[in-house]
């Protein structure tokens, strides 16, 4: 029997039990690992109730505003998601429809502020955006439980189709949680904007992206040699120059050549309890490029990283460090209880560099930003925990999410060039409808009062072939 499909709980427990603590792992965090809540115990945005305290978010999005119902999968027009995000004033966007929203190689742009997009309200199997991505150009936005699958869509190599799955563009006060971003042609999950708008550093930072939280997301399988005009472009996350207040908490990066994430010049970022699996040439890296900063004084970047895990995979370069330094600018850093291992559990270095310049690593004796309010798991507990909770609708997972997560647990999977290398391309999802009943939801937290989310499933979620499904029922005849 092909054992590629295992019960996820057993698979994850076994992997973590046998993983030796590498010599490269740093001093462990003291916080104990909380037990995962039983099925049915999902919290705000879809995380478990045992998870995972964090400080107040920079925004509540559209909390307290009017309810706007999405009732069609059309890319625009009456009742569409686009109509809802283009509306003015505080608003909570809920879904009375499930299935694919096909953007037709276009981008859904959020400009109007004070909006919460609550994908957890959709009937099963939820909402998936295909053939396009999301840009946020406004402020005070909360996005949760949406899947975005960009894909090459049969476009020729170098043809210029280069969509991110998600990016901010000079936005601020943004929370992105429990989303799945796959098959991007640029980055899967990024924070972008102008570098030098203003007269000084304070104005540069105020006029580009700031105060963005990425929490419990899956950023996987960025397409390598597809239609991007630069050629290879399998990237996890790019945080552009002078962006500040950037938080990565409990995300999974899988099968991206690099940028998990890449921090550009002057960035200030916090990484806690993220899992990076099968990076190709780089995992976390910092690069202030002289070619981009000509005429401007350099600004040191700042990174605080606690309890993160890098696991090498089939495409990971031998000896790949957890954090590498390129370019010309210095990086201040504080690292604690991070671990990096190759595909067989052997230690990888914490630090490395890929430029022969004057740039320096500047170690700090304490975190460079506040970590108060975060529940920080020891690095040895991170993999099991985040595989249970990261990604869109963890109670009602999509087949491609299940495939990616199982392959991470099994040490399988590869960097890909095209979505057809891992299946039949875009998911063929049946449209479904169900009313959103406002009285059934806590609108302050966008959680169901019953504790049960639409489409919630009990036990392990598996993607089984017909033969394997029959064998689970007692054998094949």
LINGI-V86319 format. One record per residue. N is the residue number from 1. RES is the residue in three letters. SS is DSSP state (H for helix, E for strand, - for the rest). NEAR is the number of other ideal C-beta (glycine too) atoms within 8 Angstrom. D_CENTER is the distance of its C-alpha to the mean C-alpha in Angstrom with 1 decimal. Layout:
n = {N,N}
res = {RES,RES}
ss = {SS,SS}
near = {NEAR,NEAR}
d_center = {D_CENTER,D_CENTER}
This chain:
n = {1,2,3,4,5,6,7,8,9,10,11,12,13,14,15,16,17,18,19,20,21,22,23,24,25,26,27,28,29,30,31,32,33,34,35,36,37,38,39,40,41,42,43,44,45,46,47,48,49,50,51,52,53,54,55,56,57,58,59,60,61,62,63,64,65,66,67,68,69,70,71,72,73,74,75,76,77,78,79,80,81,82,83,84,85,86,87,88,89,90,91,92,93,94,95,96,97,98,99,100,101,102,103,104,105,106,107,108,109,110,111,112,113,114,115,116,117,118,119,120,121,122,123,124,125,126,127,128,129,130,131,132,133,134,135,136,137,138,139,140,141,142,143,144,145,146,147,148,149,150,151,152,153,154,155,156,157,158,159,160,161,162,163,164,165,166,167,168,169,170,171,172,173,174,175,176,177,178,179,180,181,182,183,184,185,186,187,188,189,190,191,192,193,194,195,196,197,198,199,200,201,202,203,204,205,206,207,208,209,210,211,212,213,214,215,216,217,218,219,220,221,222,223,224,225,226,227,228,229,230,231,232,233,234,235,236,237,238,239,240,241,242,243,244,245,246,247,248,249,250,251,252,253,254,255,256,257,258,259,260,261,262,263,264,265,266,267,268,269,270,271,272,273,274,275,276,277,278,279,280,281,282,283,284,285,286,287,288,289,290,291,292,293,294,295,296,297,298,299,300,301,302,303,304,305,306,307,308,309,310,311,312,313,314,315,316,317,318,319,320,321,322,323,324,325,326,327,328,329,330,331,332,333,334,335,336,337,338,339,340,341,342,343,344,345,346,347,348,349,350,351,352,353,354,355,356,357,358,359,360,361,362,363,364,365,366,367,368,369,370,371,372,373,374,375,376,377,378,379,380,381,382,383,384,385,386,387,388,389,390,391,392,393,394,395,396,397,398,399,400,401,402,403,404,405,406,407,408,409,410,411,412,413,414,415,416,417,418,419,420,421,422,423,424,425,426,427,428,429,430,431,432,433,434,435,436,437,438,439,440,441,442,443,444,445,446,447,448,449,450,451,452,453,454,455,456,457,458,459,460,461,462,463,464,465,466,467,468,469,470,471,472,473,474,475,476,477}
res = {UNK,UNK,UNK,UNK,UNK,UNK,UNK,UNK,UNK,UNK,UNK,UNK,UNK,UNK,UNK,UNK,UNK,UNK,UNK,UNK,UNK,UNK,UNK,UNK,UNK,UNK,UNK,UNK,UNK,UNK,UNK,UNK,UNK,UNK,UNK,UNK,UNK,UNK,UNK,UNK,UNK,UNK,UNK,UNK,UNK,UNK,UNK,UNK,UNK,UNK,UNK,UNK,UNK,UNK,UNK,UNK,UNK,UNK,UNK,UNK,UNK,UNK,UNK,UNK,UNK,UNK,UNK,UNK,UNK,UNK,UNK,UNK,UNK,UNK,UNK,UNK,UNK,UNK,UNK,UNK,UNK,UNK,UNK,UNK,UNK,UNK,UNK,UNK,UNK,UNK,UNK,UNK,UNK,UNK,UNK,UNK,UNK,UNK,UNK,UNK,UNK,UNK,UNK,UNK,UNK,UNK,UNK,UNK,UNK,UNK,UNK,UNK,UNK,UNK,UNK,UNK,UNK,UNK,UNK,UNK,UNK,UNK,UNK,UNK,UNK,UNK,UNK,UNK,UNK,UNK,UNK,UNK,UNK,UNK,UNK,UNK,UNK,UNK,UNK,UNK,UNK,UNK,UNK,UNK,UNK,UNK,UNK,UNK,UNK,UNK,UNK,UNK,UNK,UNK,UNK,UNK,UNK,UNK,UNK,UNK,UNK,UNK,UNK,UNK,UNK,UNK,UNK,UNK,UNK,UNK,UNK,UNK,UNK,UNK,UNK,UNK,UNK,UNK,UNK,UNK,UNK,UNK,UNK,UNK,UNK,UNK,UNK,UNK,UNK,UNK,UNK,UNK,UNK,UNK,UNK,UNK,UNK,UNK,UNK,UNK,UNK,UNK,UNK,UNK,UNK,UNK,UNK,UNK,UNK,UNK,UNK,UNK,UNK,UNK,UNK,UNK,UNK,UNK,UNK,UNK,UNK,UNK,UNK,UNK,UNK,UNK,UNK,UNK,UNK,UNK,UNK,UNK,UNK,UNK,UNK,UNK,UNK,UNK,UNK,UNK,UNK,UNK,UNK,UNK,UNK,UNK,UNK,UNK,UNK,UNK,UNK,UNK,UNK,UNK,UNK,UNK,UNK,UNK,UNK,UNK,UNK,UNK,UNK,UNK,UNK,UNK,UNK,UNK,UNK,UNK,UNK,UNK,UNK,UNK,UNK,UNK,UNK,UNK,UNK,UNK,UNK,UNK,UNK,UNK,UNK,UNK,UNK,UNK,UNK,UNK,UNK,UNK,UNK,UNK,UNK,UNK,UNK,UNK,UNK,UNK,UNK,UNK,UNK,UNK,UNK,UNK,UNK,UNK,UNK,UNK,UNK,UNK,UNK,UNK,UNK,UNK,UNK,UNK,UNK,UNK,UNK,UNK,UNK,UNK,UNK,UNK,UNK,UNK,UNK,UNK,UNK,UNK,UNK,UNK,UNK,UNK,UNK,UNK,UNK,UNK,UNK,UNK,UNK,UNK,UNK,UNK,UNK,UNK,UNK,UNK,UNK,UNK,UNK,UNK,UNK,UNK,UNK,UNK,UNK,UNK,UNK,UNK,UNK,UNK,UNK,UNK,UNK,UNK,UNK,UNK,UNK,UNK,UNK,UNK,UNK,UNK,UNK,UNK,UNK,UNK,UNK,UNK,UNK,UNK,UNK,UNK,UNK,UNK,UNK,UNK,UNK,UNK,UNK,UNK,UNK,UNK,UNK,UNK,UNK,UNK,UNK,UNK,UNK,UNK,UNK,UNK,UNK,UNK,UNK,UNK,UNK,UNK,UNK,UNK,UNK,UNK,UNK,UNK,UNK,UNK,UNK,UNK,UNK,UNK,UNK,UNK,UNK,UNK,UNK,UNK,UNK,UNK,UNK,UNK,UNK,UNK,UNK,UNK,UNK,UNK,UNK,UNK,UNK,UNK,UNK,UNK,UNK,UNK,UNK,UNK,UNK,UNK,UNK,UNK,UNK,UNK,UNK,UNK,UNK,UNK,UNK,UNK,UNK,UNK,UNK,UNK,UNK,UNK,UNK,UNK,UNK,UNK,UNK,UNK,UNK,UNK,UNK}
ss = {-,-,-,-,-,-,-,H,H,H,H,H,H,H,H,H,H,H,-,-,-,-,-,-,-,-,-,-,-,-,-,-,-,-,-,-,-,-,-,-,-,E,-,H,H,H,-,E,-,-,-,-,-,-,-,-,-,-,-,-,-,-,-,-,-,E,E,E,E,E,-,-,-,-,-,-,-,-,-,-,H,H,H,H,H,H,-,-,-,-,E,E,E,E,E,-,E,E,E,E,E,E,E,E,E,E,E,E,E,E,-,-,-,-,E,E,E,E,H,H,H,-,-,-,-,-,E,E,E,E,E,E,E,E,E,E,-,-,E,E,E,E,E,E,-,-,E,E,E,-,-,-,-,-,-,-,-,-,-,-,-,-,-,-,-,E,E,E,E,-,-,E,E,E,E,E,E,-,-,E,E,E,-,-,-,-,E,-,-,E,E,E,-,-,-,-,-,-,-,-,H,H,H,H,H,H,-,-,-,E,E,E,E,E,E,-,-,E,E,E,-,-,-,-,-,-,-,-,-,-,-,-,-,-,E,E,E,E,E,-,-,-,-,E,E,E,E,E,E,-,-,E,E,E,-,-,-,E,E,E,E,E,E,E,-,-,-,E,E,E,E,E,-,-,E,E,E,-,-,-,-,-,-,E,E,E,E,E,-,H,H,H,H,-,-,-,-,-,-,-,E,E,E,E,E,E,-,-,E,E,E,-,-,-,-,-,-,-,-,-,-,-,E,E,E,E,E,-,-,-,E,E,E,E,E,E,-,-,E,E,E,-,-,-,-,-,E,-,-,-,E,E,E,-,-,-,-,-,-,-,E,E,E,-,-,-,-,-,-,-,-,-,-,-,-,-,-,-,H,H,H,H,H,H,H,H,H,H,H,-,-,-,-,-,-,-,-,-,H,H,H,H,H,H,H,H,H,H,H,H,-,-,-,-,-,-,-,-,H,H,H,H,-,-,-,-,-,-,-,-,-,E,E,-,-,-,-,H,H,H,E,E,-,-,-,-,E,E,-,-,-,-,-,-,-,-,-,-,-,-,-,-,-,-,-,H,H,H,H,H,H,H,-,-,-,-,-}
near = {4,5,5,7,10,10,7,14,7,8,12,13,9,8,12,11,6,7,10,5,6,12,4,12,12,10,4,9,11,5,8,5,8,9,5,9,11,5,8,9,10,14,12,7,12,17,14,12,8,9,13,10,6,9,7,4,9,11,12,9,13,14,10,5,11,7,9,10,9,14,7,9,8,8,11,6,9,5,9,13,11,10,11,13,12,7,9,3,8,9,14,15,14,11,14,12,14,14,12,10,13,9,13,7,9,8,9,14,8,12,6,11,7,10,19,15,14,12,17,14,10,13,11,9,10,15,14,14,14,13,11,14,15,14,13,14,10,11,9,12,17,14,14,17,14,15,15,16,14,15,11,13,7,3,9,5,7,8,8,7,12,9,12,14,16,15,14,14,10,11,15,10,9,18,14,13,16,18,18,14,14,15,12,16,15,11,14,16,16,15,14,11,13,7,13,7,8,9,3,6,8,7,10,14,12,8,10,15,15,11,10,17,12,13,14,14,16,16,16,14,14,18,18,11,7,13,13,14,8,5,8,8,13,14,15,16,17,12,13,14,12,14,19,9,9,16,12,12,15,13,16,16,15,15,15,18,14,14,13,13,13,14,14,16,16,14,17,11,15,12,13,15,14,15,16,14,13,15,19,12,7,14,14,16,14,17,13,17,10,9,5,10,14,6,3,7,3,10,10,10,17,12,17,13,14,16,14,17,13,16,13,11,14,8,10,12,6,5,7,14,12,14,15,13,15,10,13,11,15,10,15,12,14,13,10,10,12,16,14,16,14,10,9,5,9,7,10,15,10,11,10,10,8,8,10,2,7,4,13,6,8,9,7,9,4,5,9,11,8,6,11,5,8,11,9,11,13,14,15,9,10,15,14,11,14,15,14,11,15,14,14,16,16,13,11,12,12,13,8,12,13,12,11,15,14,16,11,15,13,9,9,8,11,8,12,12,8,8,14,7,6,8,7,4,6,9,10,5,9,5,8,10,8,8,4,11,6,7,4,7,12,8,9,5,7,14,11,10,7,5,8,6,11,11,11,11,8,5,5,6,7,9,7,8,6,6,7,11,9,9,10,7,6,4,6,5,2}
d_center = {33.5,30.1,28.0,24.7,23.9,24.2,23.6,20.1,21.4,24.2,22.2,19.7,22.7,24.7,22.2,21.7,25.5,26.5,24.2,26.5,25.5,25.7,28.0,25.2,23.5,24.3,26.1,24.4,23.1,25.7,23.6,24.1,21.6,21.9,22.7,20.4,21.8,23.7,22.6,23.1,21.9,18.7,18.2,16.8,13.9,14.3,14.0,17.2,20.1,20.4,17.1,16.5,18.2,16.8,18.9,19.4,16.7,17.9,18.6,19.5,18.9,21.8,23.0,26.8,26.8,28.1,26.6,25.9,25.7,24.1,26.6,26.2,23.7,25.4,23.4,25.7,28.9,30.1,27.8,24.7,21.2,22.3,25.4,23.6,21.3,24.4,26.5,27.6,27.5,25.4,24.1,22.0,21.0,21.5,21.8,25.0,23.9,21.5,20.8,19.7,19.8,20.9,20.6,22.9,21.2,20.8,18.3,18.0,18.6,18.5,21.4,23.0,21.9,21.8,19.8,17.8,16.3,16.5,15.3,16.5,20.0,20.2,22.5,21.3,19.5,17.5,16.5,15.0,15.2,16.6,18.2,16.5,13.7,13.3,14.7,15.3,18.7,19.9,19.3,18.8,16.1,14.1,11.8,11.1,11.2,11.2,10.6,10.8,12.6,14.3,16.6,19.7,22.0,24.9,25.0,27.0,25.8,25.8,26.4,24.1,21.5,18.4,15.9,12.4,10.1,9.3,11.1,13.3,16.8,18.9,17.4,17.6,17.0,13.7,11.4,8.2,7.8,7.8,6.6,6.4,6.5,9.3,12.4,12.0,15.2,14.1,10.6,7.5,6.0,9.1,11.8,15.2,18.8,22.4,23.5,27.0,27.8,30.5,33.2,31.6,28.4,28.1,28.3,25.9,23.2,24.3,24.1,20.6,17.2,17.2,16.0,12.4,10.2,6.4,7.0,6.5,3.4,4.0,4.2,7.9,11.5,11.7,15.4,17.8,21.3,21.0,22.2,20.8,24.0,23.3,23.0,20.4,17.0,14.3,11.7,8.2,8.3,11.7,13.0,16.5,19.8,20.8,17.6,17.9,16.6,12.9,11.2,8.3,9.2,8.6,5.2,6.0,6.7,9.6,12.5,11.9,15.3,14.1,12.1,9.7,10.2,13.6,15.3,18.3,21.6,22.0,18.4,18.1,14.9,14.3,12.2,12.9,12.4,9.5,10.3,10.6,12.6,15.0,14.4,17.4,19.2,17.0,14.3,14.1,16.7,18.7,21.0,23.4,25.4,29.1,29.2,26.8,28.5,32.1,34.2,31.8,32.0,29.1,26.8,25.4,21.7,20.6,18.0,18.1,16.3,17.2,16.8,14.1,14.7,15.1,16.6,18.3,18.6,20.9,20.0,19.6,22.4,25.0,24.9,21.5,20.9,18.0,18.5,20.6,22.5,23.6,25.5,28.0,26.6,26.5,23.5,24.2,22.1,22.2,20.9,21.7,21.2,18.7,19.5,19.4,21.2,22.0,21.9,25.0,24.1,26.1,25.1,23.5,24.2,22.2,23.3,24.4,25.0,25.3,27.7,31.4,31.5,32.4,28.9,28.7,26.5,27.6,27.0,27.0,28.7,26.4,23.0,22.8,21.2,21.7,19.9,22.2,21.0,18.1,18.6,17.9,18.2,20.2,18.3,20.3,18.9,15.1,14.7,16.6,15.0,11.3,12.2,14.1,11.7,8.0,7.2,9.6,13.2,13.4,17.1,17.4,15.1,15.5,17.2,14.8,12.0,15.0,16.1,13.0,12.9,16.7,16.8,14.6,17.1,20.0,19.3,19.4,17.8,17.9,16.6,17.8,19.5,19.7,18.3,21.7,21.5,19.6,21.5,23.2,20.7,19.3,19.6,23.0,22.2,25.3,25.5,26.0,27.3,27.8,28.9,26.9,29.3,28.7,30.9,28.7,25.7,25.3,24.4,23.7,20.7,20.2,20.9,23.7,26.9,27.7,24.6,24.0,21.3,22.2,22.2,21.6,22.6,24.4,23.8,21.8,20.1,21.1,21.4,25.1,27.6,30.8,32.6,30.3,30.3,34.1,34.3,32.3,35.1,37.8,38.3,38.9,42.4}
